[in-house]
Amino acid sequence: MKDNEREREVDRQLEIMGTGSTVFYGKEELRPRLVAALSEGRPLRVKLGMDPSAPDLHLGHTVVLWKLRCFQDLGHTPIFLIGDFTARIGDPSGKKKTRPALAPEQVKRNAETYLEQVGRVLDVARAEVRMNGEWMDALRPADFVRLCSHYTVARLLERDDFAKRYTAAEPIAVHEFLYPFVQAYDSVVLRADVEIGGSDQTFNLLMGREVQRAYAQPPQAVITHPLLVGTDGVEKMSKSLGNHIGICDPPEEMYGKLMSISDALMGDYIALLSQGEWSDFTAEAQQVRVGEGDPFALKQALAQQVVERFWGKDAAQSASEHFRRVVREKEVPETVVEHAVSVEADGTKGLLNLLRELGFAGTNSEGRRLVIQGGVRIDGEVVQDPALRLVPGRSYLLRAGRRRFARVILRGTPPREDVGAL
């Protein structure tokens, strides 16, 4: 490759790397490294870490995953780091109180689901997949003390969430200060040229640059991206907040959740999820933003595109038809999955337990809220009592929210006395 061709290629790649980012730290430092990498046929090493704090990835995660895929398509080495060690600490980023650490067994179960999900975006066969427990579990106490000597408490307290909690006299556990050290040391071990993350990770990622310098390594470039707001339109997308759209959600559920977002959110969703591939949506989103165009049609197109990305064209078309029939026209789906469920010791089945067993609610508290909000119907009638108990001897058509249906058959002997059951 001639010098002028190489310079054009460097400019092209840097532009792609920065597309959609909030900030690109160390861009000019990266330029000569990229020139050298292209000259020597040596790919850059690009790191993205995620803690398996929950078993499911959601659309918010895919914003940075697609950027990692962009690097992979440019010929660089994507490093997907599963933070099994850091998950046991608990990332304090953006938290108002100490985040409870996860048990090793829970971390292991969650991590086992990540690769299949990441493979929906990244070509895992051509990626480097690591777990930071490889080196952190083996790190000697003296080495950890040395690592922590490269940063001051004053600098740590400059971090926004720590600063706010310190000012408000909110407790900050010592182990929370260790999290950014571990994340930074990961970059040292992996010899990262670039690290990608959400904007809430800016402090940790920049700390990686400082720690790399302390270990006589050139500092990584840092590319941060905006956070995808959840379906509630307020908080960042998070499974713990219940405002997420999982990348493994069934097509009909994924489509329906996307259709539930506000018109005001559509522009951000298109910008963050398109990765430059859906440029035809951008002009339409702008029209909707200024009160023109058809927001419902745009939302349908967005939902169709996202579902197609993860499930294919046929599934996306089927999800669209399901939404039209079940949600807009309020019909029961043509096929409803039948569940045979056992009664409890008293010969009945508690509604909240049933919702939890079917996966319609994660906890009894979540199920109670769903009932109180009028989101549960049995045989077409709204249920108003969260304490309702169902009796065997018949089937029930259960509907939770607008999109989830189940045909329930209770197995067991009916109670002999009246227990206030349906």
N, C-alpha and C positions, 0 to 999 in steps of 0.2 A: 504494500500500500504506500503510495507516494505521500509526501509530507502534507500537501494541500488537501488530499483526499482524507488523510487521517484527521486533520483539523476539522474538516466538515463533519466527519463521523463523530468526533468528540462533541462538537456542538449539538449534533442531532441527539446523541445519547443523553447529554446533560439536560436538554430540553424535555425529553421523555421522562427522565428521572424526576424532574421537578413538577411535572404536570399534576395539578390537583393538590399540591402540597400546601401546607400552612407556611412552613419555613424550610429552607434548604441551607443548613449550617455547614460550613466548610466546603462550599461548592468550588471555590477557586483553588483550595488545597487539593481537592479531588482531581482537578483537571490534569496536572502532570502525572498523577498515578494512573489515570485512565489512558493517557497517551502511552505511558510505559507498558501498561497491560496490553493494549492493542498491538504495540510494536513487538512484544515478546510472545504474543498469543496466550497470555495468562489472564484468566477471568478475574474480575473483582470478586471479593467475598462479601456477600450481602446478608446481613443478619436480621431476622425477625423473631422475637421471642413472645410466647404466649404461655401463661400459667394455666394449668388444667384445674381451675377453681370450680368449674362446672363441666358436666359431660358434653354439653352441646355448644357448638359455635353458631353465631347468628350473623345477620347481614352486616352488622357493625364491624365484625372481625374481617369481613371480606374486603373492606376498603383498603386495608394494608396488605392483605393477602394478594389482591390483584396487582398492587404495586410490586410486590415480590415476584409475581409472575411476569411483570414487564421486564424486570431485570433478567429473569431467566430467558425470556425471549430475545433479549439483547446479547445473550451468550455468556452471562455471568453466573457465578455459583450461588444459588439461593441456599441459605442456611436457615432451616426452620427449627428453632430451639424450643423444646418443651420444658417449661420451667418447673420440673418436678420438685426441685429443692426450694425454689423461691415460693412455690405455692404453699409450702409448709411454713413459710414466714408470714405470708399474706401481704399483698401489695397495698400500702397505705395511700396510694395516689388518689386524690380527690375524696378521701374519706374524712368524715367528721369525728370518727372515733376509731379506736383500735379494731382492726379487722381480725377476727378469730382465724388462727392458723388451722389448716386442714390436717386430718390424720393421714399418715402415709398410705393406708389402704384406700382411702377415698381418692387421693391424688392418683394412685396407680389405676384405679377403675376409670377415672375421668380421662387420663392420658391415653388409655387403650382405644378410646373412641376418636381421638383427634386425627390420626393419620388418614382414616377413611374419609373424614369430612374435609380435611385439607386437600385431599386428592381431587376434590370436585373443582378446585381452582388451580392448584399447583401440580406440575408433573413430578410427583414424588420420586419416581424412579431416577430422575435427573437432579434431585436435590440432596443436600446433606441434612439429615435429620439427627439431631442430638438432644440429649437431656442433660441439664446442668448438674444433676446429681452425680454424673460421671466424675467430675473434678471437685465439686464442693464437698461431697461426702468424704473424699480422701484428703482434703486440705487440712494440714496440721494447725493446731491452735496458734503456733508462732507465726505461721504464714498468714493467718487471718488477722492477727494483730498488726502485722506489717501492712497488710492491705488497708486496714482502717486508719493507719497513720498518714495516709496520703490525702486526707480531707479533714476539715475542721467542723466542730459542732456549729460554729457561727455560720459557715457556709450551708450546712444542712438546714438550719433554721431560716435561710433565705427562701427555701422552697415554700410555695404558696400555702399548701394545705398544712404543713408543719407550722408555718408562721401564724396562720389563723388560729389553730388549736392552741398554740403557746400563748398568744395574746388573750384568748378567751379562757385561759386556765383549764383547757381540756387535757386530759391525760395523754401523754405520748410514751408508749412503751419503748424501752431501749432497743428491742429487737426490730422495731420498725425502722430505726436508723440504719440497720444492717442491710435492708432490702436493696437500696440503690448501690451499695458496695458490691453486692453479689452480682447484680445486673451488669455493673461496670466490669467486673472481673471476667464475666462471660465473654465480653468483647476482647479482653486480653487473651484468654485461652483460644478463642476462635480466630484471632487475628483479623477481626472484621475491618473491612475498608469502608463499609456503609452500614448504618443501622436505621431501620424503619420503625415507626411507631405512631400512635395517636398523639394528639396535642397534649393530652394529660400526662404523657410520658416524657415530656421535654426535659425536665430536670434530670431524670435518670439517664436519659440518652446522652445529654451533654456531660454528665459526670463521667460517662464512659470515656469521653475524649480526654478528660483530665487524668484518669487512672491509666489509660494507655500510655500517655506521656510519661507518667511515673515509672512505667515498666519498659521504657525506652522503645515504645512503638509509635509510629505515626498515628495521629488521632483520626478516628473514623469520621466520615461525613455523617450528618444526621438529617433525616428527612421526616418531618412530622406531617400528619394529615388531620383534618377536622374530624370530630366525633359525630357519628350518625345519631341523631335524636331518635328516641324510641317512638312507638305508636301513640304514646300519650301526648307527644308534642312538647314535652317539658324536659325530661331527664334524658341522659344519654342511654342508648339501647343497652339493656341489661336483663339477663334472665331473672336475677333476684328481684327486679322491680316489676316483672311481668309485662314489660313493654317491648318484648323482643320478637323478632321473626327469625326462627331457626332455619339454617340452611338444609336441615333434614326434616323440617316440617312437611307434612303431606302437601301435595300440590294445591288441593282445594283450600287448605288452611292457610298456606303461604299467600295464595291469591287473595283470600278474604281479608287477611290482616293488612295487606298492601292497600286494598280498597278502603280500609278504615282510617288511613292517615288523612290528616287535614289537607286541604288544597294548598295551604301556605307551606307545607313541608315538601311538596312535590319537587320543587326546584332543587332543594338540597339533596333529596334522594336521587334524583336524576344525575346531578353533578357528581355525587360521591360514589354511586354504584355503576355509572356508565363507563368509567375509566376511558373516556374519550371515544367509546365505541358507538354511542347512541347520540351522535351530534344532531340528528334530525329532531330529537326531543327538546333540545335546548331552546330553539326559537319558540316552540309551542309553549314551553314552561314560562318563558318571558311574557308571552301574550296573556297567559293565565294570571301571572303576577300583577299585571296592570289592568286586570278586569276584563280582558278580552279572551276569545277562544272558548273551548269547551273543557272545563276541568275534569268532568267525569270521564270523557273519552280519553283524555290524556292519562288519567289514573288507570284506566283499563289497559291502555297500551303499555304503561310502566309495569303493571302487575303481570301482564302477559310476557313481557320481555324477561323479567326476573325469574319467573317460574320456568320459562323455557331454558334459561341459562343453566339451571340446576336439575331439571327433570325432563327436558326435551319438548319439542313442539307439540306432539300429540297430547302430552300431559297438560301443557299450558292451555290448549284449546278446550280440553275436557274440564279443566278448572274454571275457565271462563263460562262455560255452559252451566256448570254446577252453580256458580255464583248467580247467574241470571235466574235460574229456576228456583233455587232454594232461598236466596236472600232477597232478590228484588221481587220475585213473584210469590215468595213465601210458600213454596211447595215442599213436600217431603222428598228427599232424594229417591231415585229409582231403586237404589240398593242401599240398605241400612245393615250394618254389621250386627249380627246377633251374638249376644253374650249370655252364657249360662253362668249364673252367680249363685253361690251358696248363701243361705240365710245365716244369721248369727244365733247365739245360744238361746235367745228368747223366741226363735222361730220367725223373726222378721229381719228386715235389712234397713239399716239407717241410711237415709238419703245422702248424708255427707260422706259416709264411708263408701257408698256406691260411687259417688262422683270421683272420689280419690282413686278407687280401684280401676275405674274406666280411664283414668288419666285426664279427666275433664277438670280436675282441680288438684293442685300439688299438695295442699294441706286442707284440713277441715276448716280452718279460718278462711282460706281462699274460697272454698265451697260455700261457706255461710254468706260471704259477701255477694257471691254470684246469685244466691237465692234471694237475699234481701233486695238486690237491685233488679229483681224480676227477670233474671237471665236463665231460669230453669223452668222447663215445661214438661209435663207428663201427659201423654195422650192429648196434646194440644192445649192443655190448661196450665196457666201460670201457677207455679208452686210458691206459696207465701210462707210456709213454715219450715225452717231449716231442720227442725227436730222430727220431721215426717219419717215414718217407718213404713216400708212396703212389705206386703205379705205375699207368699208364694201362691201358686194355683192359677196364675194368669201371666200374660206378657205385658210389658210396659214399653211405650215408645218415649224414650227420654231425649230431650233436646236441651243442650247447654249452650248458651249464647245463640248466635245466628247460624253457625255452620257445623256444629258437632251433634251428631245423632247416634243413638244406639238403641237396638231392640234388646230389652233385658228380660230374661226368663229366670225367675228365682227357683232354685232347687231346695226342697225341704218340706217339712210338715207345717201347715198353718198353726199359729198359736191357738190354744183352746179358749183363752179369754181375750176380751177386747183390749187392745193395747194402743188404741188411737192410731191404727195403721190404715193405709190406703189399700 
